[in-house]
Amino acid sequence: MTVPQPPEPIPGARLLFSLDPSVSHLNHGSFGAVPIGVQRAQQRLRDEMEANPLRFFIQGLVDRIAHTRRHLATFLGADPDGTALVGNATTGVAVVLQSLGLRPGDEVVTTDHGYGAVAFSVERECRRTGAVSRTLPVPLTASDEEVVEIVRAGLRPGRTKLLIVDQITSPTARLFPTAAIVGLAREHGVPVLVDAAHAPGMLPISVASIGADFWVGNLHKWAYAPRGTAALVVAGAWRERIQPLVVSWEQETGFPTRVEWQATLDYTAWLAAPAGLFTLRTLGLDRVRAHNAALAAYGQRVVGDALGVAPADLPEPGGPTVAMRLVPLQPGVAPTIDAARELRARIAERLAAEVSVASWHGQGWLRLCGQVYNTPDEYDRLAARLPTLLAQG
Ligand SMILES: Cc1ncc(COP(=O)(O)O)c(C=O)c1O
């Protein structure tokens, strides 16, 4: 069976990272990997903080955060005045949910491709307020037009107080037509939160042109920022209503500082995040994106072939730009979340490969990522050894 040619490697890129060379790191999507230069930049900021904590926190930190925020917002194509830095996408979602003022009878609508922790957050806010949540089933192979139709049919204008859609989904690596969904929700007066945890760095994005009421994206995945760096972008009409999860100083300053300032935390990840963008730009944004997506596609094909999956059955729900690809596992392999976790651990331990294993509607899926530090032989090795491991049960 012919497998597509892997992309040209980016020479030296692996040396930019401190990843354990004895392991194939094929799951950049879950927790990212921070380039050494960015780690160093953060360490220098920590050294500065420890040299004089009072001066670091009291003299100019709020301004330095604002400066960083403007830089990151520009990269995202977002309004800097509508952008707040937060620790991660989960926090951004929780900030939005608890600022909505949900009431009994209101509902929050999500899709069945959503992230598990976000679903828990929605459930908790609904329990707290008496609102309800509803999940729209979206078939993996649904076209963009079908997705928009499913969402259209699923909204209950007046009752639906928030629709949450993912820009790139986690369990299914699917790209959703977020701008079209936002447009139709707007026609029905339904606010939309776009969970774009994976988008910054992976896709060319313009948050402003998506036009969502709320958008949250991680810079610590595909934009090489230190962990703890995410952006919450809020449309003008909502900014005054957005409350931080933890009340601290800067309440009078308003959005976004009111949300960002969370007292004595380590803010060095945010301040070092521009070094991540610098790395990305130095490698070449388009080159990195094309490389990563092509390598993930290559990995999907070689591992899919090894498991006997016909090319036509290898989903491409993200299209050619997404650097994460799925390989279906045999029925009965990883049918539950616990079984998926156990299989991930077994692959890590026995094959020295880090992959994501998800269970989605009782079907097990392997999710493979491509990153500049990966090489085709890492997927070849996994393909050669995985069938035996799976056969052992
Ligand atoms: C779609 C989606 N939303 C939210 C998150 C949570 O991100 P974080 O752990 O940085 O809060 C993830 C993490 O992978 C994700 O894939």
The ligand as a MOL file (V3000), in Angstrom:
LIG
                    3D

  0  0  0     0  0            999 V3000
M  V30 BEGIN CTAB
M  V30 COUNTS 16 16 0 0 0
M  V30 BEGIN ATOM
M  V30 1 C -10.7520 21.3670 23.2730 0
M  V30 2 C -10.0370 21.5470 24.5760 0
M  V30 3 N -10.5440 22.3810 25.4940 0
M  V30 4 C -9.9340 22.6040 26.6650 0
M  V30 5 C -8.7520 21.9870 26.9800 0
M  V30 6 C -8.1310 22.2400 28.3080 0
M  V30 7 O -6.9260 22.9050 28.1910 0
M  V30 8 P -6.1510 23.2660 29.5290 0
M  V30 9 O -5.7900 21.9560 30.1740 0
M  V30 10 O -4.9560 24.0220 29.0970 0
M  V30 11 O -7.0720 24.0460 30.3750 0
M  V30 12 C -8.1740 21.0870 26.0620 0
M  V30 13 C -6.9220 20.4080 26.3810 0
M  V30 14 O -6.3930 19.6070 25.6310 0
M  V30 15 C -8.8420 20.8680 24.8310 0
M  V30 16 O -8.3460 20.0140 23.9330 0
M  V30 END ATOM
M  V30 BEGIN BOND
M  V30 1 1 1 2
M  V30 2 1 2 3
M  V30 3 2 2 15
M  V30 4 2 3 4
M  V30 5 1 4 5
M  V30 6 1 5 6
M  V30 7 2 5 12
M  V30 8 1 6 7
M  V30 9 1 7 8
M  V30 10 2 8 9
M  V30 11 1 8 10
M  V30 12 1 8 11
M  V30 13 1 12 13
M  V30 14 1 12 15
M  V30 15 2 13 14
M  V30 16 1 15 16
M  V30 END BOND
M  V30 END CTAB
M  END
